[in-house]
Amino acid sequence: MAKKEISDERKALYYAGMAVSGIGILLFLSVFLSFMNPERMLSNGSVGSIMSRPFIGILMIAIGNGMRVVAARGVAGSGIILDPKKAREDLSPWSSMAGGMIKDAMDETEIHTKKEIVKVRCRNCSELNDEDAKFCKNCGEKV
Ligand SMILES: [Zn+2]
């Protein structure tokens, strides 16, 4: 029986990854803010330590994104361990979501694609028969 919901651990990991990425982005942007404010840059220490910030920032963004991928798709689903059976289980919330979306789309278009009922009148007895009927349901004559 495949799980249809994402576990709390994976949810927690997802939001932790989001936080790590967020800190990374702030760290990355803080460098540009420092450049716009040279006095603050000097008071914050040497230029060298400021220059290392964007790299740490990018690294944190990458780690955070990785954490979110693993959290969303599971260890097997994201390809960290090669296990198609487990991957299918890990991805089942997404598969069922995709299935649900297709179903929604089908329901939406059903109104437009609903087949029109066409009746064919028998030449012998004037009885109305279905379009695909080969013989008249009333007199048995070929339609
Ligand atoms: Zn007939």
Backbone and ligand atoms as CSV (ligand in chain L), in Angstrom:
chain,resi,resn,atom,element,x,y,z
A,1,MET,N,N,0.858,-1.198,0.000
A,1,MET,CA,C,0.000,0.000,0.000
A,1,MET,C,C,0.890,1.242,0.000
A,2,ALA,N,N,0.761,2.022,-1.028
A,2,ALA,CA,C,1.597,3.224,-1.153
A,2,ALA,C,C,1.055,4.352,-0.280
A,3,LYS,N,N,2.007,5.096,0.291
A,3,LYS,CA,C,1.622,6.250,1.098
A,3,LYS,C,C,1.135,7.368,0.188
A,4,LYS,N,N,0.060,7.994,0.592
A,4,LYS,CA,C,-0.474,9.081,-0.226
A,4,LYS,C,C,-0.064,10.453,0.316
A,5,GLU,N,N,0.480,10.407,1.535
A,5,GLU,CA,C,0.868,11.680,2.167
A,5,GLU,C,C,2.370,11.722,2.401
A,6,ILE,N,N,2.922,12.915,2.422
A,6,ILE,CA,C,4.335,13.111,2.713
A,6,ILE,C,C,4.496,13.136,4.236
A,7,SER,N,N,5.499,12.367,4.724
A,7,SER,CA,C,5.692,12.262,6.174
A,7,SER,C,C,6.108,13.601,6.775
A,8,ASP,N,N,5.870,13.722,8.093
A,8,ASP,CA,C,6.201,14.962,8.803
A,8,ASP,C,C,7.700,15.262,8.759
A,9,GLU,N,N,8.525,14.172,8.792
A,9,GLU,CA,C,9.979,14.355,8.747
A,9,GLU,C,C,10.366,15.029,7.429
A,10,ARG,N,N,9.753,14.563,6.352
A,10,ARG,CA,C,10.077,15.127,5.041
A,10,ARG,C,C,9.569,16.558,4.922
A,11,LYS,N,N,8.426,16.830,5.522
A,11,LYS,CA,C,7.890,18.205,5.532
A,11,LYS,C,C,8.845,19.130,6.286
A,12,ALA,N,N,9.324,18.643,7.458
A,12,ALA,CA,C,10.253,19.432,8.276
A,12,ALA,C,C,11.538,19.702,7.505
A,13,LEU,N,N,12.026,18.669,6.818
A,13,LEU,CA,C,13.251,18.805,6.016
A,13,LEU,C,C,13.043,19.830,4.895
A,14,TYR,N,N,11.848,19.812,4.319
A,14,TYR,CA,C,11.533,20.741,3.229
A,14,TYR,C,C,11.614,22.195,3.711
A,15,TYR,N,N,10.993,22.451,4.863
A,15,TYR,CA,C,10.985,23.826,5.369
A,15,TYR,C,C,12.362,24.234,5.885
A,16,ALA,N,N,13.117,23.269,6.430
A,16,ALA,CA,C,14.493,23.549,6.856
A,16,ALA,C,C,15.332,23.934,5.634
A,17,GLY,N,N,15.141,23.193,4.543
A,17,GLY,CA,C,15.853,23.489,3.293
A,17,GLY,C,C,15.508,24.867,2.781
A,18,MET,N,N,14.241,25.218,2.923
A,18,MET,CA,C,13.770,26.531,2.500
A,18,MET,C,C,14.455,27.641,3.324
A,19,ALA,N,N,14.595,27.374,4.636
A,19,ALA,CA,C,15.246,28.338,5.536
A,19,ALA,C,C,16.724,28.482,5.186
A,20,VAL,N,N,17.390,27.348,4.923
A,20,VAL,CA,C,18.821,27.374,4.572
A,20,VAL,C,C,19.019,28.177,3.280
A,21,SER,N,N,18.150,27.928,2.276
A,21,SER,CA,C,18.218,28.688,1.026
A,21,SER,C,C,17.996,30.169,1.281
A,22,GLY,N,N,17.034,30.468,2.137
A,22,GLY,CA,C,16.703,31.859,2.455
A,22,GLY,C,C,17.878,32.586,3.076
A,23,ILE,N,N,18.555,31.916,4.030
A,23,ILE,CA,C,19.733,32.505,4.676
A,23,ILE,C,C,20.835,32.706,3.623
A,24,GLY,N,N,20.987,31.705,2.743
A,24,GLY,CA,C,21.979,31.792,1.669
A,24,GLY,C,C,21.736,32.987,0.767
A,25,ILE,N,N,20.474,33.217,0.418
A,25,ILE,CA,C,20.105,34.356,-0.440
A,25,ILE,C,C,20.429,35.679,0.276
A,26,LEU,N,N,20.074,35.745,1.570
A,26,LEU,CA,C,20.347,36.960,2.352
A,26,LEU,C,C,21.856,37.222,2.429
A,27,LEU,N,N,22.614,36.139,2.636
A,27,LEU,CA,C,24.070,36.242,2.718
A,27,LEU,C,C,24.639,36.743,1.388
A,28,PHE,N,N,24.079,36.196,0.313
A,28,PHE,CA,C,24.505,36.576,-1.032
A,28,PHE,C,C,24.202,38.054,-1.291
A,29,LEU,N,N,22.992,38.467,-0.941
A,29,LEU,CA,C,22.570,39.853,-1.179
A,29,LEU,C,C,23.296,40.832,-0.264
A,30,SER,N,N,23.671,40.392,0.925
A,30,SER,CA,C,24.320,41.278,1.902
A,30,SER,C,C,25.635,41.818,1.352
A,31,VAL,N,N,26.258,41.045,0.458
A,31,VAL,CA,C,27.519,41.487,-0.149
A,31,VAL,C,C,27.281,42.740,-0.987
A,32,PHE,N,N,26.194,42.739,-1.746
A,32,PHE,CA,C,25.887,43.896,-2.595
A,32,PHE,C,C,25.510,45.107,-1.740
A,33,LEU,N,N,24.835,44.840,-0.642
A,33,LEU,CA,C,24.483,45.925,0.277
A,33,LEU,C,C,25.759,46.508,0.894
A,34,SER,N,N,26.714,45.647,1.196
A,34,SER,CA,C,27.987,46.097,1.763
A,34,SER,C,C,28.740,46.974,0.774
A,35,PHE,N,N,28.695,46.608,-0.500
A,35,PHE,CA,C,29.383,47.387,-1.529
A,35,PHE,C,C,28.747,48.762,-1.708
A,36,MET,N,N,27.449,48.810,-1.467
A,36,MET,CA,C,26.753,50.089,-1.603
A,36,MET,C,C,27.018,50.997,-0.398
A,37,ASN,N,N,27.509,50.401,0.654
A,37,ASN,CA,C,27.767,51.149,1.883
A,37,ASN,C,C,29.213,50.885,2.336
A,38,PRO,N,N,30.175,51.586,1.725
A,38,PRO,CA,C,31.599,51.272,1.963
A,38,PRO,C,C,32.012,51.416,3.419
A,39,GLU,N,N,31.400,52.342,4.134
A,39,GLU,CA,C,31.780,52.540,5.544
A,39,GLU,C,C,31.458,51.301,6.374
A,40,ARG,N,N,30.274,50.750,6.095
A,40,ARG,CA,C,29.840,49.552,6.804
A,40,ARG,C,C,30.747,48.367,6.443
A,41,MET,N,N,31.147,48.344,5.185
A,41,MET,CA,C,32.014,47.274,4.706
A,41,MET,C,C,33.323,47.272,5.484
A,42,LEU,N,N,33.862,48.476,5.705
A,42,LEU,CA,C,35.131,48.586,6.427
A,42,LEU,C,C,34.969,48.190,7.892
A,43,SER,N,N,33.845,48.595,8.477
A,43,SER,CA,C,33.629,48.281,9.889
A,43,SER,C,C,33.353,46.787,10.093
A,44,ASN,N,N,32.893,46.129,9.038
A,44,ASN,CA,C,32.575,44.695,9.136
A,44,ASN,C,C,33.815,43.824,9.057
A,45,GLY,N,N,34.959,44.427,8.763
A,45,GLY,CA,C,36.179,43.638,8.664
A,45,GLY,C,C,36.820,43.752,7.297
A,46,SER,N,N,37.689,42.852,6.968
A,46,SER,CA,C,38.453,42.934,5.726
A,46,SER,C,C,37.576,42.621,4.515
A,47,VAL,N,N,38.010,43.099,3.350
A,47,VAL,CA,C,37.292,42.850,2.094
A,47,VAL,C,C,37.269,41.347,1.796
A,48,GLY,N,N,38.330,40.681,2.176
A,48,GLY,CA,C,38.446,39.237,1.925
A,48,GLY,C,C,37.319,38.430,2.532
A,49,SER,N,N,36.948,38.737,3.770
A,49,SER,CA,C,35.891,37.977,4.423
A,49,SER,C,C,34.533,38.271,3.785
A,50,ILE,N,N,34.390,39.498,3.295
A,50,ILE,CA,C,33.145,39.852,2.612
A,50,ILE,C,C,33.055,39.122,1.267
A,51,MET,N,N,34.182,38.985,0.600
A,51,MET,CA,C,34.195,38.314,-0.707
A,51,MET,C,C,33.863,36.829,-0.608
A,52,SER,N,N,34.088,36.248,0.554
A,52,SER,CA,C,33.784,34.819,0.705
A,52,SER,C,C,32.286,34.592,0.938
A,53,ARG,N,N,31.588,35.656,1.303
A,53,ARG,CA,C,30.151,35.526,1.610
A,53,ARG,C,C,29.299,35.022,0.446
A,54,PRO,N,N,29.467,35.580,-0.774
A,54,PRO,CA,C,28.617,35.068,-1.858
A,54,PRO,C,C,28.814,33.586,-2.107
A,55,PHE,N,N,30.034,33.079,-1.907
A,55,PHE,CA,C,30.289,31.649,-2.135
A,55,PHE,C,C,29.575,30.803,-1.090
A,56,ILE,N,N,29.662,31.266,0.164
A,56,ILE,CA,C,28.945,30.558,1.240
A,56,ILE,C,C,27.442,30.655,0.966
A,57,GLY,N,N,27.004,31.845,0.516
A,57,GLY,CA,C,25.592,32.058,0.194
A,57,GLY,C,C,25.102,31.104,-0.878
A,58,ILE,N,N,25.875,31.005,-1.982
A,58,ILE,CA,C,25.502,30.109,-3.099
A,58,ILE,C,C,25.481,28.663,-2.636
A,59,LEU,N,N,26.481,28.316,-1.814
A,59,LEU,CA,C,26.567,26.957,-1.281
A,59,LEU,C,C,25.329,26.631,-0.446
A,60,MET,N,N,24.925,27.596,0.386
A,60,MET,CA,C,23.749,27.385,1.241
A,60,MET,C,C,22.469,27.280,0.418
A,61,ILE,N,N,22.389,28.080,-0.658
A,61,ILE,CA,C,21.216,28.006,-1.546
A,61,ILE,C,C,21.151,26.612,-2.178
A,62,ALA,N,N,22.316,26.128,-2.630
A,62,ALA,CA,C,22.391,24.804,-3.268
A,62,ALA,C,C,22.016,23.699,-2.284
A,63,ILE,N,N,22.560,23.774,-1.070
A,63,ILE,CA,C,22.258,22.766,-0.041
A,63,ILE,C,C,20.760,22.803,0.292
A,64,GLY,N,N,20.248,24.023,0.458
A,64,GLY,CA,C,18.820,24.188,0.767
A,64,GLY,C,C,17.931,23.609,-0.316
A,65,ASN,N,N,18.295,23.867,-1.585
A,65,ASN,CA,C,17.516,23.324,-2.702
A,65,ASN,C,C,17.573,21.801,-2.714
A,66,GLY,N,N,18.769,21.274,-2.439
A,66,GLY,CA,C,18.949,19.824,-2.377
A,66,GLY,C,C,18.078,19.202,-1.300
A,67,MET,N,N,18.053,19.844,-0.141
A,67,MET,CA,C,17.225,19.363,0.974
A,67,MET,C,C,15.749,19.349,0.590
A,68,ARG,N,N,15.330,20.368,-0.139
A,68,ARG,CA,C,13.925,20.456,-0.548
A,68,ARG,C,C,13.565,19.378,-1.562
A,69,VAL,N,N,14.499,19.098,-2.487
A,69,VAL,CA,C,14.258,18.045,-3.490
A,69,VAL,C,C,14.114,16.693,-2.799
A,70,VAL,N,N,15.054,16.409,-1.872
A,70,VAL,CA,C,15.019,15.136,-1.150
A,70,VAL,C,C,13.736,15.048,-0.321
A,71,ALA,N,N,13.383,16.155,0.332
A,71,ALA,CA,C,12.188,16.170,1.173
A,71,ALA,C,C,10.922,15.947,0.342
A,72,ALA,N,N,10.866,16.576,-0.814
A,72,ALA,CA,C,9.664,16.490,-1.641
A,72,ALA,C,C,9.534,15.132,-2.311
A,73,ARG,N,N,10.653,14.557,-2.748
A,73,ARG,CA,C,10.582,13.317,-3.529
A,73,ARG,C,C,11.028,12.082,-2.778
A,74,GLY,N,N,11.564,12.255,-1.571
A,74,GLY,CA,C,12.069,11.115,-0.817
A,74,GLY,C,C,13.459,10.734,-1.281
A,75,VAL,N,N,14.128,9.888,-0.492
A,75,VAL,CA,C,15.521,9.530,-0.792
A,75,VAL,C,C,15.601,8.761,-2.109
A,76,ALA,N,N,14.668,7.832,-2.322
A,76,ALA,CA,C,14.678,7.038,-3.549
A,76,ALA,C,C,14.130,7.849,-4.720
A,77,GLY,N,N,13.098,8.622,-4.450
A,77,GLY,CA,C,12.447,9.406,-5.502
A,77,GLY,C,C,13.349,10.454,-6.108
A,78,SER,N,N,14.292,10.988,-5.322
A,78,SER,CA,C,15.196,12.005,-5.834
A,78,SER,C,C,16.462,11.404,-6.423
A,79,GLY,N,N,16.567,10.081,-6.385
A,79,GLY,CA,C,17.668,9.390,-7.058
A,79,GLY,C,C,18.923,9.239,-6.220
A,80,ILE,N,N,18.844,9.510,-4.912
A,80,ILE,CA,C,20.023,9.344,-4.052
A,80,ILE,C,C,20.307,7.858,-3.869
A,81,ILE,N,N,19.261,7.077,-3.633
A,81,ILE,CA,C,19.434,5.627,-3.671
A,81,ILE,C,C,18.603,5.089,-4.824
A,82,LEU,N,N,19.186,4.103,-5.523
A,82,LEU,CA,C,18.531,3.581,-6.725
A,82,LEU,C,C,17.602,2.430,-6.339
A,83,ASP,N,N,16.338,2.750,-6.218
A,83,ASP,CA,C,15.350,1.748,-5.815
A,83,ASP,C,C,14.005,2.139,-6.432
A,84,PRO,N,N,13.746,1.646,-7.639
A,84,PRO,CA,C,12.527,2.070,-8.350
A,84,PRO,C,C,11.238,1.806,-7.577
A,85,LYS,N,N,11.221,0.686,-6.813
A,85,LYS,CA,C,10.007,0.344,-6.073
A,85,LYS,C,C,9.756,1.378,-4.974
A,86,LYS,N,N,10.844,1.707,-4.267
A,86,LYS,CA,C,10.762,2.706,-3.198
A,86,LYS,C,C,10.490,4.100,-3.804
A,87,ALA,N,N,11.095,4.359,-4.936
A,87,ALA,CA,C,10.918,5.652,-5.606
A,87,ALA,C,C,9.455,5.874,-5.945
A,88,ARG,N,N,8.825,4.793,-6.406
A,88,ARG,CA,C,7.411,4.882,-6.770
A,88,ARG,C,C,6.568,5.226,-5.544
A,89,GLU,N,N,6.969,4.623,-4.414
A,89,GLU,CA,C,6.265,4.875,-3.158
A,89,GLU,C,C,6.502,6.320,-2.704
A,90,ASP,N,N,7.776,6.756,-2.819
A,90,ASP,CA,C,8.125,8.122,-2.423
A,90,ASP,C,C,7.387,9.150,-3.281
A,91,LEU,N,N,7.231,8.836,-4.545
A,91,LEU,CA,C,6.636,9.798,-5.474
A,91,LEU,C,C,5.121,9.681,-5.573
A,92,SER,N,N,4.566,8.690,-4.836
A,92,SER,CA,C,3.122,8.454,-4.970
A,92,SER,C,C,2.262,9.681,-4.645
A,93,PRO,N,N,2.662,10.537,-3.649
A,93,PRO,CA,C,1.813,11.732,-3.443
A,93,PRO,C,C,1.769,12.627,-4.681
A,94,TRP,N,N,2.895,12.650,-5.407
A,94,TRP,CA,C,2.954,13.495,-6.614
A,94,TRP,C,C,2.243,12.822,-7.776
A,95,SER,N,N,2.395,11.491,-7.861
A,95,SER,CA,C,1.709,10.761,-8.929
A,95,SER,C,C,0.202,10.898,-8.781
A,96,SER,N,N,-0.262,10.733,-7.527
A,96,SER,CA,C,-1.704,10.826,-7.316
A,96,SER,C,C,-2.183,12.252,-7.522
A,97,MET,N,N,-1.305,13.225,-7.238
A,97,MET,CA,C,-1.654,14.618,-7.495
A,97,MET,C,C,-1.798,14.851,-9.002
A,98,ALA,N,N,-0.829,14.322,-9.767
A,98,ALA,CA,C,-0.872,14.472,-11.227
A,98,ALA,C,C,-2.122,13.789,-11.771
A,99,GLY,N,N,-2.403,12.585,-11.229
A,99,GLY,CA,C,-3.594,11.861,-11.644
A,99,GLY,C,C,-4.850,12.661,-11.343
A,100,GLY,N,N,-4.856,13.269,-10.147
A,100,GLY,CA,C,-5.995,14.088,-9.742
A,100,GLY,C,C,-6.175,15.288,-10.650
A,101,MET,N,N,-5.048,15.876,-11.074
A,101,MET,CA,C,-5.112,17.042,-11.952
A,101,MET,C,C,-5.648,16.656,-13.327
A,102,ILE,N,N,-5.212,15.469,-13.800
A,102,ILE,CA,C,-5.702,14.991,-15.099
A,102,ILE,C,C,-7.211,14.750,-15.013
A,103,LYS,N,N,-7.620,14.155,-13.869
A,103,LYS,CA,C,-9.034,13.883,-13.662
A,103,LYS,C,C,-9.832,15.191,-13.663
A,104,ASP,N,N,-9.287,16.209,-12.965
A,104,ASP,CA,C,-9.950,17.515,-12.931
A,104,ASP,C,C,-10.114,18.079,-14.343
A,105,ALA,N,N,-9.037,17.942,-15.119
A,105,ALA,CA,C,-9.052,18.463,-16.493
A,105,ALA,C,C,-10.077,17.708,-17.340
A,106,MET,N,N,-10.147,16.381,-17.097
A,106,MET,CA,C,-11.105,15.551,-17.840
A,106,MET,C,C,-12.534,15.959,-17.490
A,107,ASP,N,N,-12.758,16.160,-16.182
A,107,ASP,CA,C,-14.092,16.571,-15.732
A,107,ASP,C,C,-14.478,17.895,-16.372
A,108,GLU,N,N,-13.478,18.770,-16.484
A,108,GLU,CA,C,-13.695,20.103,-17.043
A,108,GLU,C,C,-14.091,20.029,-18.518
A,109,THR,N,N,-13.432,19.128,-19.259
A,109,THR,CA,C,-13.655,19.064,-20.702
A,109,THR,C,C,-14.793,18.124,-21.081
A,110,GLU,N,N,-15.259,17.350,-20.106
A,110,GLU,CA,C,-16.304,16.357,-20.400
A,110,GLU,C,C,-17.545,17.002,-20.996
A,111,ILE,N,N,-17.866,18.192,-20.503
A,111,ILE,CA,C,-19.044,18.920,-20.966
A,111,ILE,C,C,-18.948,19.174,-22.474
A,112,HIS,N,N,-17.709,19.458,-22.913
A,112,HIS,CA,C,-17.514,19.808,-24.316
A,112,HIS,C,C,-17.410,18.583,-25.219
A,113,THR,N,N,-16.909,17.478,-24.628
A,113,THR,CA,C,-16.677,16.304,-25.464
A,113,THR,C,C,-17.849,15.318,-25.408
A,114,LYS,N,N,-18.820,15.590,-24.572
A,114,LYS,CA,C,-19.967,14.683,-24.433
A,114,LYS,C,C,-20.611,14.435,-25.795
A,115,LYS,N,N,-20.726,13.148,-26.111
A,115,LYS,CA,C,-21.195,12.775,-27.440
A,115,LYS,C,C,-22.682,13.104,-27.607
A,116,GLU,N,N,-22.986,13.677,-28.721
A,116,GLU,CA,C,-24.381,13.998,-29.013
A,116,GLU,C,C,-25.116,12.727,-29.431
A,117,ILE,N,N,-26.313,12.584,-28.925
A,117,ILE,CA,C,-27.090,11.385,-29.247
A,117,ILE,C,C,-27.812,11.631,-30.577
A,118,VAL,N,N,-27.468,10.793,-31.552
A,118,VAL,CA,C,-28.074,10.919,-32.882
A,118,VAL,C,C,-28.990,9.720,-33.114
A,119,LYS,N,N,-30.181,10.020,-33.514
A,119,LYS,CA,C,-31.152,8.942,-33.776
A,119,LYS,C,C,-31.373,8.816,-35.281
A,120,VAL,N,N,-31.581,7.580,-35.675
A,120,VAL,CA,C,-31.838,7.319,-37.098
A,120,VAL,C,C,-33.268,6.779,-37.230
A,121,ARG,N,N,-34.014,7.390,-38.133
A,121,ARG,CA,C,-35.403,6.975,-38.319
A,121,ARG,C,C,-35.475,5.812,-39.317
A,122,CYS,N,N,-36.225,4.788,-38.922
A,122,CYS,CA,C,-36.385,3.609,-39.769
A,122,CYS,C,C,-37.214,3.965,-41.004
A,123,ARG,N,N,-36.756,3.510,-42.164
A,123,ARG,CA,C,-37.458,3.828,-43.414
A,123,ARG,C,C,-38.725,2.995,-43.582
A,124,ASN,N,N,-38.770,1.921,-42.809
A,124,ASN,CA,C,-39.914,1.009,-42.924
A,124,ASN,C,C,-41.075,1.402,-41.998
A,125,CYS,N,N,-40.744,1.641,-40.675
A,125,CYS,CA,C,-41.816,1.885,-39.718
A,125,CYS,C,C,-41.718,3.240,-39.018
A,126,SER,N,N,-40.715,4.013,-39.382
A,126,SER,CA,C,-40.505,5.350,-38.811
A,126,SER,C,C,-40.124,5.351,-37.325
A,127,GLU,N,N,-39.701,4.192,-36.814
A,127,GLU,CA,C,-39.220,4.116,-35.428
A,127,GLU,C,C,-37.838,4.773,-35.336
A,128,LEU,N,N,-37.580,5.487,-34.201
A,128,LEU,CA,C,-36.258,6.103,-34.001
A,128,LEU,C,C,-35.307,5.084,-33.394
A,129,ASN,N,N,-34.187,4.848,-34.064
A,129,ASN,CA,C,-33.173,3.924,-33.580
A,129,ASN,C,C,-31.868,4.671,-33.295
A,130,ASP,N,N,-31.011,4.031,-32.484
A,130,ASP,CA,C,-29.696,4.618,-32.212
A,130,ASP,C,C,-28.886,4.676,-33.499
A,131,GLU,N,N,-28.000,5.655,-33.531
A,131,GLU,CA,C,-27.136,5.915,-34.679
A,131,GLU,C,C,-26.390,4.667,-35.149
A,132,ASP,N,N,-25.856,3.899,-34.147
A,132,ASP,CA,C,-25.028,2.744,-34.484
A,132,ASP,C,C,-25.821,1.442,-34.627
A,133,ALA,N,N,-27.142,1.523,-34.529
A,133,ALA,CA,C,-27.970,0.318,-34.653
A,133,ALA,C,C,-27.958,-0.195,-36.096
A,134,LYS,N,N,-27.843,-1.524,-36.218
A,134,LYS,CA,C,-27.796,-2.100,-37.556
A,134,LYS,C,C,-29.194,-2.485,-38.040
A,135,PHE,N,N,-30.026,-2.878,-37.079
A,135,PHE,CA,C,-31.388,-3.276,-37.416
A,135,PHE,C,C,-32.378,-2.500,-36.561
A,136,CYS,N,N,-33.533,-2.249,-37.062
A,136,CYS,CA,C,-34.568,-1.520,-36.345
A,136,CYS,C,C,-35.040,-2.337,-35.149
A,137,LYS,N,N,-35.147,-1.685,-34.004
A,137,LYS,CA,C,-35.549,-2.405,-32.786
A,137,LYS,C,C,-37.056,-2.701,-32.801
A,138,ASN,N,N,-37.779,-2.037,-33.689
A,138,ASN,CA,C,-39.242,-2.226,-33.766
A,138,ASN,C,C,-39.629,-3.314,-34.774
A,139,CYS,N,N,-39.156,-3.160,-36.024
A,139,CYS,CA,C,-39.579,-4.092,-37.070
A,139,CYS,C,C,-38.478,-5.028,-37.555
A,140,GLY,N,N,-37.244,-4.780,-37.121
A,140,GLY,CA,C,-36.149,-5.670,-37.482
A,140,GLY,C,C,-35.575,-5.402,-38.865
A,141,GLU,N,N,-36.067,-4.363,-39.540
A,141,GLU,CA,C,-35.559,-4.002,-40.861
A,141,GLU,C,C,-34.169,-3.420,-40.760
A,142,LYS,N,N,-33.331,-3.643,-41.751
A,142,LYS,CA,C,-31.982,-3.082,-41.770
A,142,LYS,C,C,-32.061,-1.552,-41.908
A,143,VAL,N,N,-31.307,-0.857,-41.047
A,143,VAL,CA,C,-31.340,0.613,-41.136
A,143,VAL,C,C,-30.076,1.176,-41.802
L,1,ZN,ZN,ZN,-38.543,-0.247,-38.338
